[in-house]
Every structure is written in structure tokens, then in C-alpha cells.
Amino acid sequence: MKEKKKRILLSKLGLDGHDRGIINVARVLRDAGFEVIYLGRRQFPEQIIPAAIQEDVDLVGISSLSDAHMVLVPKLIKGLREKGSDVPVILGGFIQPEDISYLKGEAGVAEVFGVGTSLSDIVKYVKEKFPK
């Protein structure tokens, strides 16, 4: 019997339309054996939350290059928890270093990947946290 692939939902958050990075992340995670669901650009928590629950994903990955992550990511995580989902959320993109402690602490982000993080480091993290 074939084992079910781990499912990862990826999305751009807020009005930011720059999606080259997250598309590359989606490609390398797919190539690493994960099932990737990409919601696309200009998504908000109200769209991501039901998609994550409906798709029964193991991980949500958010990309933010517009500083909206300080408001929208905590809203996303709170909404997921209120719906009974404990799916981890990771964040990547242009994240100010001074934002990371809040995001990984009070906001509940599992991991933050800043600009310049290698694709192999992201794949390594996901493989370690979500082995097949």
C-alpha cells in the first residue's frame, strides 16, 4: 500500500504579488516528494484557513514581502486554532530580524526563513519535521 505524501499548503499573504520565491519553494518541495497545494497570490487568512482545513494539510507555508506578516500571520494562526487545527505555519520572505522573536514566540510561527535562505535549507527543515 502506497504511503500518503505529506501535504503542504503554500500561499502569498496580503496584497504582495511577488511570487517568484514561493513558486521556487513549491517546486523544490514537490521534487522532494511532498504534495504541494499553492493557493497563489493576494490571499488572506479568511481564504487560507478553510483551504488548509479542507485539504487536511500537514504544514502551511506563507510568503510575505510586504510587512503584512506582523498582522496577518498571527490572524491566520489564531483562526486555524479557533477552527481546531494545530497545523504548523512557517513563514518566509522579507522578515525584519526584530520581528522574528515575536513571530516565533507569541504569534506561534513554527519557523521563519528570511531572504537569502537556501532552498535546500527549507527542504531539509521540512523533511526533518515531517518525515515520510
C-alpha positions in Angstrom: 0.0 0.0 0.0 1.4 3.4 -1.0 2.1 5.8 1.8 0.2 9.1 1.7 2.5 12.0 0.9 2.8 14.8 3.4 0.7 17.8 2.2 1.9 21.4 2.3 -0.2 24.4 1.5 1.7 27.4 0.3 0.4 30.9 -0.3 1.3 34.6 -0.6 -0.2 36.6 2.1 -1.8 40.0 1.7 -1.6 42.3 -1.3 2.0 41.3 -2.1 2.2 40.0 -5.7 5.8 39.0 -5.9 5.6 35.2 -6.1 8.9 34.0 -7.8 10.3 32.8 -4.5 7.3 30.8 -3.3 6.9 29.2 -6.7 10.5 28.0 -6.4 9.9 26.7 -2.9 6.8 24.9 -4.2 8.8 23.3 -7.0 11.6 22.0 -4.7 9.2 20.7 -2.1 7.3 18.9 -4.8 10.5 17.5 -6.2 11.5 16.4 -2.7 8.3 14.2 -2.6 5.8 16.4 -0.9 2.3 17.1 -2.2 2.1 20.9 -2.6 -1.0 23.0 -2.9 -0.3 26.5 -4.0 -3.2 29.0 -3.4 -1.5 31.8 -5.2 -1.0 35.5 -4.6 -3.1 38.0 -2.7 -4.6 35.6 -0.2 -5.9 36.5 3.2 -6.4 34.4 6.3 -10.1 34.1 5.6 -9.2 32.2 2.4 -6.2 30.3 3.7 -7.8 28.9 6.8 -10.7 27.0 5.1 -8.4 25.7 2.4 -5.9 24.4 4.9 -8.6 22.6 6.8 -10.4 21.3 3.7 -7.2 20.0 2.2 -6.1 18.4 5.5 -2.6 19.7 5.2 0.4 18.8 7.4 2.0 22.3 7.1 1.1 25.8 5.9 3.9 27.9 4.4 3.4 31.6 4.0 5.5 34.1 1.9 5.4 37.8 2.8 7.5 40.5 1.3 5.3 43.5 2.3 5.5 43.6 6.1 1.9 42.4 6.4 3.1 39.3 8.2 3.1 41.1 11.6 -0.7 41.4 11.5 -1.9 38.7 9.1 0.2 35.7 10.2 -1.0 35.9 13.8 -4.5 36.3 12.5 -4.0 33.2 10.3 -2.7 31.1 13.2 -5.4 32.3 15.6 -8.1 31.4 13.0 -6.6 28.0 12.4 -6.6 27.3 16.2 -10.1 28.5 16.6 -11.2 26.1 13.9 -9.5 23.2 15.8 -6.4 23.0 13.5 -3.0 22.7 15.1 -1.2 22.6 11.7 2.2 24.3 11.9 2.8 27.5 10.0 6.1 28.6 8.6 6.9 32.0 7.2 9.4 33.1 4.6 10.3 36.3 2.8 11.4 39.7 3.7 11.2 39.5 7.5 12.8 42.1 9.7 15.2 40.4 12.2 13.5 42.3 15.0 10.1 40.7 14.1 11.3 37.1 14.4 11.2 36.7 18.2 7.6 37.9 18.3 6.6 35.7 15.3 8.2 32.5 16.7 7.0 33.3 20.2 3.7 35.0 20.8 2.4 34.6 17.3 3.1 30.9 17.1 5.1 30.6 13.8 7.0 27.3 13.7 9.9 28.7 11.7 11.0 31.8 9.9 13.1 31.8 6.7 14.4 35.2 5.7 15.6 36.5 2.4 18.7 34.5 1.3 17.7 31.2 2.9 18.7 28.5 0.5 16.0 26.2 -0.9 18.0 23.2 0.4 17.7 24.6 3.9 13.9 24.8 3.6 13.7 21.3 2.2 15.9 20.0 5.0 13.8 21.6 7.7 10.5 20.3 6.2 12.0 16.8 5.8 13.2 16.7 9.4 9.9 18.0 10.8 7.7 15.9 8.5 9.4 12.7 7.6 7.7 10.5 5.1 
